[in-house]
Amino acid sequence: EAQVTQNPRYLITVTGKKLTVTCSQNMNHEYMSWYRQDPGLGLRQIYYSMNVEVTDKGDVPEGYKVSRKEKRNFPLILESPSPNQTSLYFCASSLTGGYQPQHFGDGTRLSIL
Amino acid sequence: AQKITQTQPGMFVQEKEAVTLDCTYDTSDPSYGLFWYKQPSSGEMIFLIYQGSYDQQNATEGRYSLNFQKARKSANLVISASQLGDSAMYFCAMREVPTGGFKTIFGAGTRLFVKA
C-alpha cells in the first residue's frame, strides 16, 4: 500500500530535549516536505526536499533541521524544542516538485512543556 | 508574494444541497497550481482536486468541481449534493514552479458542517 509513515504519532516532551520525528514513504517520490498545522493558520511549510541531499527552507524553518540521506526518508529534528513548537506536524511527499498532489502522513502531535 | 486567503472560517450546508468554499490567491507568476485538500475530524489530509493555471477548463472530480476565475485570482471549491461525510476542514493550497521555489502555501481553511 502506498503510504507516508510518520513516527511517533504523539509525543509529550520537555523544553530543550532533542527529538526526531521520522518520515518514510514507499512511493519512490522525489519531493518530500514537512508542515506544521496550527489553529487559524492552516498548514505552514517548514522544510522541503527535491531529492536526496537537496533540501530548502519553507516559510517557518527556525528551530528545525532536516536531512535527506535516502530517498524514502526525511526526518524532522528539533534540536532544542520550545513550547512554541507545540503543534500538529505533517510529512508529505509527491512524485516531483511540480504540480502533483501531495500524499500526507497521519500527522504527529507534539506537546512541548 | 504568494498568499492564499480563505475568508470563511466556518460554513453550514443542508444535506443534499450544493456548497461553495471560497479561495483567493495572490501571485505574480503566470505558472502555478492550485489544490484543495480535505481534513476530516480523524486528522488525515486527503487530496480532492487540482487546477493548473494554464488549464482552459474547470477541474472536476466526481461531486467536486473547481470554479477557476483566473482574472479574479479565485479558485472556489464547489461540492454538489452534500453528504454528512463531507463535514470536515477544507484547505486551498498553491504551488508556484519554479519561481516559488517549489514551496507550497496553504490557506487557513474552512470548516464545513453538513446538517441532516
gemmi code that builds the backbone of each chain (N, CA, C; Angstrom):
import gemmi

chains = {
    "A": [
        ("GLU", (0.842, -1.195, 0.000), (0.000, 0.000, 0.000), (0.878, 1.248, 0.000)),
        ("ALA", (0.562, 2.192, -0.903), (1.307, 3.438, -0.976), (1.015, 4.272, 0.260)),
        ("GLN", (2.087, 4.677, 0.938), (1.821, 5.447, 2.144), (3.022, 6.262, 2.584)),
        ("VAL", (2.716, 7.265, 3.403), (3.717, 8.055, 4.102), (3.548, 7.745, 5.589)),
        ("THR", (4.618, 7.315, 6.213), (4.553, 6.867, 7.604), (5.359, 7.796, 8.497)),
        ("GLN", (4.694, 8.326, 9.503), (5.345, 9.187, 10.473), (5.368, 8.499, 11.825)),
        ("ASN", (6.450, 8.736, 12.559), (6.537, 8.251, 13.935), (7.331, 9.237, 14.777)),
        ("PRO", (6.911, 9.463, 16.047), (5.709, 8.893, 16.663), (4.456, 9.634, 16.237)),
        ("ARG", (3.292, 9.123, 16.599), (2.039, 9.816, 16.332), (1.760, 10.875, 17.394)),
        ("TYR", (2.195, 10.598, 18.591), (2.005, 11.544, 19.690), (3.283, 11.572, 20.520)),
        ("LEU", (3.625, 12.759, 21.016), (4.797, 12.878, 21.877), (4.628, 14.074, 22.796)),
        ("ILE", (4.827, 13.835, 24.078), (4.884, 14.901, 25.062), (6.311, 14.902, 25.596)),
        ("THR", (6.949, 16.052, 25.539), (8.326, 16.133, 25.992), (8.552, 17.481, 26.673)),
        ("VAL", (9.787, 17.717, 27.052), (10.101, 18.938, 27.782), (11.030, 19.835, 26.974)),
        ("THR", (11.021, 21.090, 27.315), (11.859, 22.072, 26.646), (13.321, 21.647, 26.661)),
        ("GLY", (13.949, 21.754, 25.478), (15.377, 21.529, 25.373), (15.808, 20.098, 25.110)),
        ("LYS", (14.894, 19.161, 25.168), (15.260, 17.757, 24.960), (15.117, 17.414, 23.478)),
        ("LYS", (16.238, 17.167, 22.842), (16.263, 16.905, 21.399), (15.323, 15.781, 21.016)),
        ("LEU", (14.616, 15.969, 19.896), (13.735, 14.910, 19.415), (13.760, 14.852, 17.892)),
        ("THR", (13.432, 13.690, 17.388), (13.360, 13.456, 15.944), (12.022, 12.817, 15.604)),
        ("VAL", (11.375, 13.363, 14.597), (10.159, 12.763, 14.051), (10.533, 12.144, 12.710)),
        ("THR", (10.299, 10.871, 12.585), (10.696, 10.198, 11.347), (9.571, 10.237, 10.324)),
        ("CYS", (9.959, 10.195, 9.070), (9.014, 10.158, 7.956), (9.584, 9.264, 6.876)),
        ("SER", (8.771, 8.352, 6.403), (9.215, 7.433, 5.363), (8.091, 7.258, 4.351)),
        ("GLN", (8.460, 7.219, 3.054), (7.466, 6.975, 2.009), (7.934, 5.816, 1.132)),
        ("ASN", (6.961, 5.059, 0.628), (7.293, 3.871, -0.163), (6.876, 4.015, -1.620)),
        ("MET", (6.765, 5.259, -2.104), (6.275, 5.510, -3.454), (7.378, 5.987, -4.398)),
        ("ASN", (8.611, 5.972, -3.933), (9.744, 6.431, -4.736), (9.589, 7.900, -5.167)),
        ("HIS", (8.969, 8.681, -4.288), (8.762, 10.094, -4.582), (10.040, 10.887, -4.398)),
        ("GLU", (10.231, 11.866, -5.283), (11.406, 12.722, -5.175), (11.198, 13.833, -4.145)),
        ("TYR", (9.986, 14.382, -4.090), (9.701, 15.559, -3.274), (9.106, 15.138, -1.943)),
        ("MET", (9.713, 15.669, -0.867), (9.163, 15.448, 0.473), (9.163, 16.766, 1.219)),
        ("SER", (8.257, 16.864, 2.187), (8.071, 18.149, 2.843), (7.534, 17.951, 4.249)),
        ("TRP", (7.811, 18.916, 5.110), (7.264, 18.964, 6.451), (6.434, 20.223, 6.627)),
        ("TYR", (5.280, 20.056, 7.298), (4.386, 21.166, 7.605), (4.032, 21.106, 9.087)),
        ("ARG", (3.707, 22.273, 9.617), (3.064, 22.320, 10.919), (1.685, 22.950, 10.756)),
        ("GLN", (0.736, 22.437, 11.531), (-0.633, 22.941, 11.464), (-1.010, 23.523, 12.810)),
        ("ASP", (-1.414, 24.782, 12.792), (-1.838, 25.478, 13.999), (-3.203, 26.099, 13.747)),
        ("PRO", (-4.067, 26.123, 14.754), (-5.423, 26.651, 14.566), (-5.417, 28.071, 14.004)),
        ("GLY", (-6.237, 28.277, 12.975), (-6.353, 29.604, 12.378), (-5.249, 29.961, 11.404)),
        ("LEU", (-4.238, 29.104, 11.308), (-3.105, 29.409, 10.423), (-2.969, 28.418, 9.276)),
        ("GLY", (-3.751, 27.390, 9.269), (-3.621, 26.389, 8.224), (-2.324, 25.609, 8.370)),
        ("LEU", (-1.803, 25.138, 7.263), (-0.530, 24.424, 7.259), (0.563, 25.369, 6.775)),
        ("ARG", (1.669, 25.338, 7.458), (2.809, 26.151, 7.059), (4.005, 25.243, 6.818)),
        ("GLN", (4.670, 25.491, 5.720), (5.761, 24.613, 5.306), (7.027, 24.937, 6.094)),
        ("ILE", (7.665, 23.891, 6.616), (8.867, 24.073, 7.422), (10.111, 23.912, 6.546)),
        ("TYR", (10.240, 22.760, 5.935), (11.320, 22.442, 5.015), (10.770, 21.546, 3.922)),
        ("TYR", (11.466, 21.537, 2.796), (11.136, 20.582, 1.759), (12.424, 20.071, 1.124)),
        ("SER", (12.286, 18.985, 0.391), (13.436, 18.364, -0.259), (13.054, 17.929, -1.658)),
        ("MET", (13.851, 18.362, -2.615), (13.581, 17.995, -4.008), (14.121, 16.613, -4.345)),
        ("ASN", (15.132, 16.169, -3.618), (15.705, 14.846, -3.844), (16.773, 14.599, -2.788)),
        ("VAL", (17.447, 13.495, -2.883), (18.475, 13.148, -1.902), (19.516, 14.263, -1.838)),
        ("GLU", (19.838, 14.641, -0.601), (20.839, 15.676, -0.315), (20.449, 17.066, -0.804)),
        ("VAL", (19.205, 17.274, -1.194), (18.736, 18.592, -1.631), (17.581, 19.020, -0.746)),
        ("THR", (17.831, 19.994, 0.121), (16.770, 20.479, 0.998), (16.725, 22.001, 0.935)),
        ("ASP", (15.570, 22.562, 1.273), (15.433, 24.008, 1.256), (14.399, 24.428, 2.284)),
        ("LYS", (14.519, 25.684, 2.698), (13.634, 26.195, 3.736), (12.263, 26.512, 3.187)),
        ("GLY", (11.266, 26.252, 4.026), (9.926, 26.724, 3.736), (9.711, 28.069, 4.401)),
        ("ASP", (8.511, 28.299, 4.870), (8.189, 29.597, 5.452), (8.495, 29.715, 6.940)),
        ("VAL", (8.599, 28.592, 7.642), (8.843, 28.640, 9.091), (9.925, 27.653, 9.501)),
        ("PRO", (11.175, 27.816, 9.029), (12.217, 26.832, 9.306), (12.928, 26.984, 10.655)),
        ("GLU", (12.722, 28.115, 11.319), (13.503, 28.393, 12.531), (13.228, 27.340, 13.606)),
        ("GLY", (14.313, 26.805, 14.155), (14.201, 25.834, 15.238), (14.108, 24.394, 14.765)),
        ("TYR", (14.171, 24.181, 13.468), (14.047, 22.840, 12.896), (15.249, 22.524, 12.004)),
        ("LYS", (15.555, 21.231, 11.910), (16.543, 20.743, 10.954), (15.972, 19.543, 10.238)),
        ("VAL", (16.463, 19.311, 9.036), (16.067, 18.130, 8.274), (17.296, 17.550, 7.602)),
        ("SER", (17.144, 16.321, 7.137), (18.181, 15.709, 6.311), (17.503, 14.761, 5.334)),
        ("ARG", (18.149, 14.541, 4.216), (17.603, 13.606, 3.214), (18.771, 12.776, 2.681)),
        ("LYS", (19.114, 11.778, 3.439), (20.232, 10.898, 3.063), (19.781, 9.753, 2.167)),
        ("GLU", (18.526, 9.389, 2.288), (17.944, 8.356, 1.435), (16.675, 8.912, 0.833)),
        ("LYS", (16.307, 8.420, -0.305), (15.139, 8.951, -0.996), (13.872, 8.753, -0.185)),
        ("ARG", (13.737, 7.651, 0.518), (12.490, 7.339, 1.180), (12.319, 8.042, 2.524)),
        ("ASN", (13.385, 8.536, 3.134), (13.308, 9.066, 4.492), (13.600, 10.560, 4.568)),
        ("PHE", (12.849, 11.228, 5.431), (13.021, 12.677, 5.575), (12.697, 13.045, 7.027)),
        ("PRO", (13.616, 12.833, 7.936), (13.352, 13.103, 9.347), (13.362, 14.593, 9.680)),
        ("LEU", (12.537, 14.956, 10.641), (12.481, 16.327, 11.160), (13.110, 16.322, 12.544)),
        ("ILE", (14.061, 17.202, 12.756), (14.819, 17.241, 14.003), (14.566, 18.563, 14.717)),
        ("LEU", (14.207, 18.449, 15.985), (14.099, 19.625, 16.837), (15.235, 19.510, 17.852)),
        ("GLU", (16.279, 20.283, 17.663), (17.488, 20.142, 18.490), (17.251, 20.639, 19.915)),
        ("SER", (16.499, 21.706, 20.062), (16.213, 22.246, 21.387), (14.770, 22.747, 21.391)),
        ("PRO", (13.830, 21.814, 21.528), (12.408, 22.187, 21.386), (11.976, 23.227, 22.409)),
        ("SER", (11.056, 24.070, 21.983), (10.485, 25.074, 22.868), (8.965, 24.985, 22.801)),
        ("PRO", (8.275, 25.517, 23.802), (6.809, 25.397, 23.829), (6.121, 25.933, 22.573)),
        ("ASN", (6.691, 26.925, 21.902), (6.039, 27.447, 20.692), (6.138, 26.492, 19.506)),
        ("GLN", (6.805, 25.377, 19.697), (6.828, 24.349, 18.661), (5.787, 23.251, 18.922)),
        ("THR", (4.988, 23.441, 19.942), (3.842, 22.556, 20.165), (2.882, 22.722, 19.003)),
        ("SER", (2.605, 21.629, 18.303), (1.819, 21.732, 17.079), (1.518, 20.336, 16.556)),
        ("LEU", (0.735, 20.302, 15.481), (0.482, 19.080, 14.723), (1.365, 19.133, 13.480)),
        ("TYR", (2.179, 18.108, 13.294), (3.134, 18.088, 12.201), (2.760, 17.035, 11.162)),
        ("PHE", (2.885, 17.431, 9.911), (2.622, 16.515, 8.805), (3.833, 16.405, 7.901)),
        ("CYS", (4.121, 15.191, 7.506), (5.080, 14.926, 6.443), (4.277, 14.618, 5.182)),
        ("ALA", (4.791, 15.025, 4.039), (4.087, 14.789, 2.779), (5.095, 14.501, 1.686)),
        ("SER", (4.635, 13.836, 0.648), (5.518, 13.569, -0.483), (4.719, 13.662, -1.777)),
        ("SER", (5.437, 13.971, -2.870), (4.844, 13.930, -4.197), (5.903, 13.456, -5.175)),
        ("LEU", (5.446, 13.023, -6.337), (6.353, 12.400, -7.292), (7.544, 13.319, -7.614)),
        ("THR", (7.218, 14.573, -7.900), (8.263, 15.573, -8.147), (7.866, 16.859, -7.444)),
        ("GLY", (8.644, 17.899, -7.660), (8.291, 19.193, -7.088), (7.356, 19.995, -7.961)),
        ("GLY", (6.791, 19.353, -8.971), (5.869, 20.039, -9.866), (4.469, 20.078, -9.322)),
        ("TYR", (3.497, 19.854, -10.184), (2.107, 20.092, -9.816), (1.349, 18.823, -9.441)),
        ("GLN", (2.046, 17.814, -8.943), (1.338, 16.631, -8.470), (0.803, 16.873, -7.066)),
        ("PRO", (-0.307, 16.250, -6.715), (-0.805, 16.375, -5.344), (0.127, 15.667, -4.372)),
        ("GLN", (0.090, 16.113, -3.139), (0.930, 15.512, -2.120), (0.164, 14.428, -1.362)),
        ("HIS", (0.909, 13.396, -0.981), (0.394, 12.360, -0.100), (0.893, 12.685, 1.306)),
        ("PHE", (-0.022, 12.687, 2.257), (0.317, 13.091, 3.615), (0.385, 11.894, 4.555)),
        ("GLY", (1.269, 12.000, 5.524), (1.251, 11.077, 6.647), (0.071, 11.385, 7.558)),
        ("ASP", (-0.093, 10.575, 8.599), (-1.232, 10.725, 9.501), (-1.043, 11.831, 10.528)),
        ("GLY", (0.136, 12.410, 10.575), (0.374, 13.516, 11.495), (1.029, 13.078, 12.791)),
        ("THR", (1.776, 14.002, 13.389), (2.409, 13.793, 14.687), (2.041, 14.969, 15.571)),
        ("ARG", (1.409, 14.659, 16.696), (1.039, 15.734, 17.611), (2.122, 15.858, 18.672)),
        ("LEU", (2.799, 16.994, 18.664), (3.893, 17.258, 19.603), (3.446, 18.256, 20.657)),
        ("SER", (3.685, 17.906, 21.911), (3.452, 18.852, 23.010), (4.762, 19.048, 23.741)),
        ("ILE", (5.195, 20.292, 23.839), (6.477, 20.596, 24.473), (6.204, 21.458, 25.691)),
        ("LEU", (6.521, 20.919, 26.834), (6.183, 21.580, 28.100), (7.345, 22.417, 28.628)),
    ],
    "B": [
        ("ALA", (4.232, 38.431, -3.393), (4.466, 37.220, -2.606), (3.256, 36.307, -2.693)),
        ("GLN", (3.528, 35.017, -2.550), (2.433, 34.058, -2.562), (1.529, 34.248, -1.356)),
        ("LYS", (0.240, 34.121, -1.578), (-0.702, 34.189, -0.472), (-1.990, 33.491, -0.863)),
        ("ILE", (-2.565, 32.791, 0.089), (-3.867, 32.137, -0.104), (-4.805, 32.662, 0.971)),
        ("THR", (-5.995, 33.070, 0.572), (-6.977, 33.581, 1.525), (-8.265, 32.769, 1.439)),
        ("GLN", (-8.663, 32.237, 2.573), (-9.962, 31.568, 2.698), (-10.741, 32.366, 3.729)),
        ("THR", (-11.750, 33.073, 3.270), (-12.419, 34.059, 4.115), (-13.518, 33.482, 4.991)),
        ("GLN", (-13.869, 32.230, 4.787), (-14.969, 31.620, 5.539), (-14.396, 30.653, 6.589)),
        ("PRO", (-14.303, 31.064, 7.835), (-13.784, 30.150, 8.853), (-14.690, 28.934, 9.033)),
        ("GLY", (-16.009, 29.152, 8.921), (-16.949, 28.055, 9.088), (-18.170, 28.256, 8.214)),
        ("MET", (-18.742, 27.128, 7.764), (-19.948, 27.194, 6.936), (-20.863, 26.036, 7.263)),
        ("PHE", (-22.160, 26.297, 7.136), (-23.158, 25.252, 7.293), (-23.843, 25.027, 5.949)),
        ("VAL", (-24.178, 23.773, 5.680), (-24.943, 23.454, 4.476), (-25.899, 22.314, 4.810)),
        ("GLN", (-27.053, 22.344, 4.200), (-28.034, 21.276, 4.382), (-27.626, 20.085, 3.515)),
        ("GLU", (-27.805, 18.920, 4.074), (-27.519, 17.698, 3.313), (-28.234, 17.745, 1.970)),
        ("LYS", (-27.538, 17.286, 0.925), (-28.032, 17.192, -0.455), (-27.994, 18.522, -1.196)),
        ("GLU", (-27.646, 19.602, -0.533), (-27.507, 20.864, -1.226), (-26.060, 21.068, -1.672)),
        ("ALA", (-25.856, 22.000, -2.594), (-24.515, 22.345, -3.043), (-23.944, 23.448, -2.161)),
        ("VAL", (-22.623, 23.477, -2.071), (-21.955, 24.496, -1.274), (-20.682, 24.934, -1.988)),
        ("THR", (-20.365, 26.219, -1.854), (-19.143, 26.767, -2.443), (-18.222, 27.269, -1.350)),
        ("LEU", (-16.994, 26.796, -1.376), (-15.965, 27.250, -0.429), (-15.015, 28.176, -1.183)),
        ("ASP", (-14.813, 29.367, -0.633), (-14.053, 30.390, -1.340), (-12.548, 30.263, -1.128)),
        ("CYS", (-11.812, 30.610, -2.174), (-10.349, 30.656, -2.102), (-9.863, 31.720, -3.081)),
        ("THR", (-9.143, 32.684, -2.577), (-8.477, 33.634, -3.457), (-6.975, 33.539, -3.218)),
        ("TYR", (-6.224, 33.869, -4.242), (-4.781, 33.710, -4.155), (-4.094, 34.924, -4.751)),
        ("ASP", (-2.862, 35.078, -4.389), (-2.082, 36.198, -4.885), (-0.763, 35.662, -5.416)),
        ("THR", (-0.490, 35.939, -6.659), (0.764, 35.534, -7.266), (1.054, 36.419, -8.455)),
        ("SER", (2.322, 36.594, -8.747), (2.720, 37.337, -9.932), (3.275, 36.393, -10.995)),
        ("ASP", (3.286, 35.113, -10.679), (3.829, 34.120, -11.591), (2.710, 33.619, -12.507)),
        ("PRO", (2.953, 33.508, -13.815), (1.900, 33.016, -14.708), (1.686, 31.504, -14.610)),
        ("SER", (2.657, 30.811, -14.006), (2.558, 29.355, -13.920), (2.424, 28.934, -12.464)),
        ("TYR", (1.299, 28.289, -12.146), (1.077, 27.843, -10.771), (0.023, 26.741, -10.771)),
        ("GLY", (-0.045, 26.048, -9.667), (-1.047, 25.003, -9.490), (-1.827, 25.242, -8.221)),
        ("LEU", (-3.098, 24.945, -8.271), (-3.985, 25.135, -7.134), (-4.574, 23.786, -6.717)),
        ("PHE", (-4.636, 23.538, -5.432), (-5.081, 22.264, -4.883), (-6.110, 22.505, -3.780)),
        ("TRP", (-7.002, 21.540, -3.630), (-7.881, 21.500, -2.480), (-7.677, 20.179, -1.752)),
        ("TYR", (-7.597, 20.290, -0.414), (-7.463, 19.115, 0.440), (-8.570, 19.135, 1.486)),
        ("LYS", (-8.957, 17.947, 1.899), (-9.974, 17.763, 2.936), (-9.326, 17.143, 4.159)),
        ("GLN", (-9.673, 17.669, 5.333), (-9.179, 17.093, 6.575), (-10.366, 16.744, 7.475)),
        ("PRO", (-10.772, 15.473, 7.506), (-11.864, 15.069, 8.406), (-11.421, 15.191, 9.869)),
        ("SER", (-12.349, 14.954, 10.756), (-12.044, 15.060, 12.183), (-10.992, 14.049, 12.618)),
        ("SER", (-10.819, 12.993, 11.872), (-9.787, 11.996, 12.185), (-8.381, 12.517, 11.915)),
        ("GLY", (-8.265, 13.611, 11.171), (-6.983, 14.304, 11.049), (-6.197, 14.116, 9.779)),
        ("GLU", (-6.494, 13.105, 8.981), (-5.675, 12.903, 7.791), (-5.986, 13.940, 6.719)),
        ("MET", (-5.050, 14.161, 5.832), (-5.209, 15.114, 4.740), (-5.479, 14.333, 3.458)),
        ("ILE", (-6.560, 14.692, 2.783), (-6.993, 13.959, 1.595), (-7.034, 14.922, 0.418)),
        ("PHE", (-6.325, 14.591, -0.654), (-6.348, 15.404, -1.860), (-7.696, 15.270, -2.553)),
        ("LEU", (-8.259, 16.416, -2.979), (-9.551, 16.404, -3.652), (-9.458, 16.722, -5.134)),
        ("ILE", (-8.793, 17.843, -5.475), (-8.886, 18.334, -6.836), (-7.744, 19.291, -7.113)),
        ("TYR", (-7.350, 19.353, -8.385), (-6.227, 20.185, -8.818), (-6.639, 21.019, -10.046)),
        ("GLN", (-6.122, 22.250, -10.097), (-6.322, 23.131, -11.256), (-5.002, 23.789, -11.607)),
        ("GLY", (-4.576, 23.654, -12.849), (-3.376, 24.327, -13.309), (-3.718, 25.690, -13.886)),
        ("SER", (-2.775, 26.604, -13.795), (-3.052, 27.975, -14.225), (-3.303, 28.064, -15.729)),
        ("TYR", (-2.796, 27.115, -16.491), (-2.986, 27.150, -17.930), (-4.139, 26.269, -18.405)),
        ("ASP", (-4.790, 25.601, -17.464), (-5.922, 24.749, -17.853), (-7.076, 25.611, -18.343)),
        ("GLN", (-7.622, 25.227, -19.479), (-8.705, 26.014, -20.077), (-10.051, 25.719, -19.430)),
        ("GLN", (-10.198, 24.507, -18.930), (-11.475, 24.125, -18.349), (-11.360, 23.975, -16.840)),
        ("ASN", (-12.466, 24.199, -16.169), (-12.516, 23.986, -14.731), (-12.376, 22.504, -14.420)),
        ("ALA", (-11.591, 22.201, -13.379), (-11.393, 20.812, -12.992), (-12.645, 20.252, -12.317)),
        ("THR", (-12.891, 18.971, -12.541), (-13.980, 18.274, -11.855), (-13.490, 16.902, -11.437)),
        ("GLU", (-13.968, 16.459, -10.256), (-13.682, 15.129, -9.740), (-14.911, 14.667, -8.984)),
        ("GLY", (-15.763, 13.924, -9.663), (-16.968, 13.432, -9.008), (-17.853, 14.585, -8.559)),
        ("ARG", (-18.144, 14.647, -7.270), (-19.007, 15.715, -6.750), (-18.254, 17.026, -6.523)),
        ("TYR", (-16.962, 17.020, -6.749), (-16.158, 18.220, -6.541), (-15.865, 18.897, -7.877)),
        ("SER", (-15.996, 20.190, -7.900), (-15.571, 20.956, -9.058), (-14.887, 22.220, -8.563)),
        ("LEU", (-14.053, 22.756, -9.415), (-13.295, 23.944, -9.048), (-13.726, 25.070, -9.970)),
        ("ASN", (-14.253, 26.118, -9.403), (-14.668, 27.295, -10.167), (-13.469, 28.236, -10.250)),
        ("PHE", (-12.737, 28.131, -11.357), (-11.471, 28.837, -11.528), (-11.707, 30.119, -12.316)),
        ("GLN", (-11.472, 31.253, -11.669), (-11.591, 32.543, -12.336), (-10.232, 33.223, -12.249)),
        ("LYS", (-9.472, 33.052, -13.310), (-8.068, 33.449, -13.293), (-7.898, 34.954, -13.126)),
        ("ALA", (-8.710, 35.733, -13.821), (-8.567, 37.189, -13.747), (-8.857, 37.707, -12.341)),
        ("ARG", (-9.757, 37.032, -11.644), (-10.104, 37.436, -10.285), (-9.235, 36.737, -9.252)),
        ("LYS", (-8.363, 35.831, -9.721), (-7.492, 35.055, -8.833), (-8.311, 34.345, -7.771)),
        ("SER", (-9.315, 33.630, -8.228), (-10.104, 32.836, -7.288), (-10.206, 31.401, -7.784)),
        ("ALA", (-10.286, 30.493, -6.850), (-10.343, 29.056, -7.152), (-11.274, 28.409, -6.144)),
        ("ASN", (-12.557, 28.648, -6.294), (-13.540, 28.181, -5.322), (-13.873, 26.718, -5.528)),
        ("LEU", (-14.013, 25.994, -4.445), (-14.394, 24.587, -4.479), (-15.912, 24.486, -4.371)),
        ("VAL", (-16.516, 23.764, -5.294), (-17.957, 23.526, -5.258), (-18.185, 22.050, -4.959)),
        ("ILE", (-18.944, 21.784, -3.926), (-19.335, 20.418, -3.594), (-20.820, 20.287, -3.889)),
        ("SER", (-21.146, 19.403, -4.772), (-22.557, 19.209, -5.117), (-23.148, 18.121, -4.228)),
        ("ALA", (-24.446, 18.197, -4.001), (-25.161, 17.157, -3.256), (-24.418, 16.763, -1.980)),
        ("SER", (-24.293, 17.708, -1.065), (-23.505, 17.485, 0.160), (-23.985, 16.258, 0.923)),
        ("GLN", (-23.003, 15.578, 1.517), (-23.286, 14.401, 2.336), (-22.757, 14.654, 3.752)),
        ("LEU", (-23.280, 13.914, 4.713), (-22.835, 14.093, 6.101), (-21.323, 13.880, 6.222)),
        ("GLY", (-20.806, 12.975, 5.411), (-19.369, 12.700, 5.438), (-18.515, 13.816, 4.874)),
        ("ASP", (-19.142, 14.841, 4.316), (-18.383, 15.997, 3.818), (-18.037, 16.963, 4.939)),
        ("SER", (-18.588, 16.769, 6.113), (-18.248, 17.625, 7.254), (-16.768, 17.446, 7.561)),
        ("ALA", (-16.011, 18.517, 7.434), (-14.554, 18.449, 7.554), (-13.981, 19.847, 7.422)),
        ("MET", (-12.657, 19.916, 7.574), (-11.920, 21.140, 7.290), (-11.429, 21.039, 5.852)),
        ("TYR", (-11.499, 22.143, 5.113), (-11.063, 22.160, 3.722), (-9.994, 23.233, 3.544)),
        ("PHE", (-8.901, 22.824, 2.893), (-7.783, 23.729, 2.683), (-7.532, 23.934, 1.191)),
        ("CYS", (-7.316, 25.182, 0.833), (-6.875, 25.552, -0.503), (-5.363, 25.745, -0.448)),
        ("ALA", (-4.646, 25.306, -1.484), (-3.185, 25.407, -1.484), (-2.690, 25.776, -2.876)),
        ("MET", (-1.501, 26.348, -2.920), (-0.926, 26.768, -4.205), (0.564, 26.457, -4.234)),
        ("ARG", (1.005, 26.079, -5.407), (2.436, 25.899, -5.626), (2.815, 26.640, -6.894)),
        ("GLU", (3.869, 27.435, -6.813), (4.444, 28.107, -7.979), (5.745, 27.416, -8.334)),
        ("VAL", (5.884, 27.075, -9.606), (7.101, 26.409, -10.061), (7.616, 27.124, -11.301)),
        ("PRO", (8.880, 27.518, -11.389), (9.857, 27.366, -10.313), (10.074, 28.625, -9.476)),
        ("THR", (9.466, 29.746, -9.874), (9.793, 30.991, -9.167), (9.394, 30.944, -7.701)),
        ("GLY", (8.417, 30.111, -7.370), (8.026, 29.991, -5.964), (8.959, 29.109, -5.178)),
        ("GLY", (9.968, 28.600, -5.832), (10.967, 27.801, -5.140), (10.451, 26.463, -4.683)),
        ("PHE", (9.435, 25.949, -5.347), (8.868, 24.645, -5.031), (8.211, 24.610, -3.663)),
        ("LYS", (7.948, 25.776, -3.099), (7.191, 25.828, -1.861), (5.725, 25.566, -2.157)),
        ("THR", (5.002, 25.165, -1.120), (3.553, 25.069, -1.178), (2.988, 25.903, -0.047)),
        ("ILE", (2.017, 26.745, -0.358), (1.383, 27.514, 0.709), (-0.082, 27.128, 0.808)),
        ("PHE", (-0.593, 27.154, 2.033), (-1.968, 26.780, 2.330), (-2.731, 27.978, 2.890)),
        ("GLY", (-4.036, 27.960, 2.658), (-4.894, 28.907, 3.343), (-5.187, 28.437, 4.757)),
        ("ALA", (-5.903, 29.270, 5.503), (-6.205, 28.947, 6.903), (-7.288, 27.897, 7.044)),
        ("GLY", (-8.017, 27.649, 5.960), (-9.008, 26.589, 5.989), (-10.424, 27.079, 6.232)),
        ("THR", (-11.384, 26.268, 5.810), (-12.814, 26.483, 6.068), (-13.380, 25.208, 6.660)),
        ("ARG", (-14.033, 25.342, 7.794), (-14.671, 24.170, 8.400), (-16.108, 24.092, 7.912)),
        ("LEU", (-16.448, 22.990, 7.272), (-17.784, 22.772, 6.724), (-18.571, 21.832, 7.629)),
        ("PHE", (-19.788, 22.248, 7.947), (-20.712, 21.425, 8.725), (-21.904, 21.093, 7.833)),
        ("VAL", (-22.164, 19.810, 7.649), (-23.312, 19.379, 6.856), (-24.415, 18.939, 7.802)),
        ("LYS", (-25.590, 19.555, 7.662), (-26.716, 19.284, 8.554), (-27.657, 18.268, 7.928)),
        ("ALA", (-28.133, 17.343, 8.745), (-29.083, 16.335, 8.257), (-30.477, 16.921, 8.114)),
    ],
}
model = gemmi.Model(1)
for chain_id, residues in chains.items():
    chain = gemmi.Chain(chain_id)
    for i, (resn, *xyz) in enumerate(residues, 1):
        res = gemmi.Residue()
        res.name, res.seqid = resn, gemmi.SeqId(i, " ")
        for name, pos in zip(("N", "CA", "C"), xyz):
            atom = gemmi.Atom()
            atom.name, atom.element = name, gemmi.Element(name[0])
            atom.pos, atom.b_iso = gemmi.Position(*pos), 0.0
            res.add_atom(atom)
        chain.add_residue(res)
    model.add_chain(chain)
structure = gemmi.Structure()
structure.add_model(model)
structure.setup_entities()
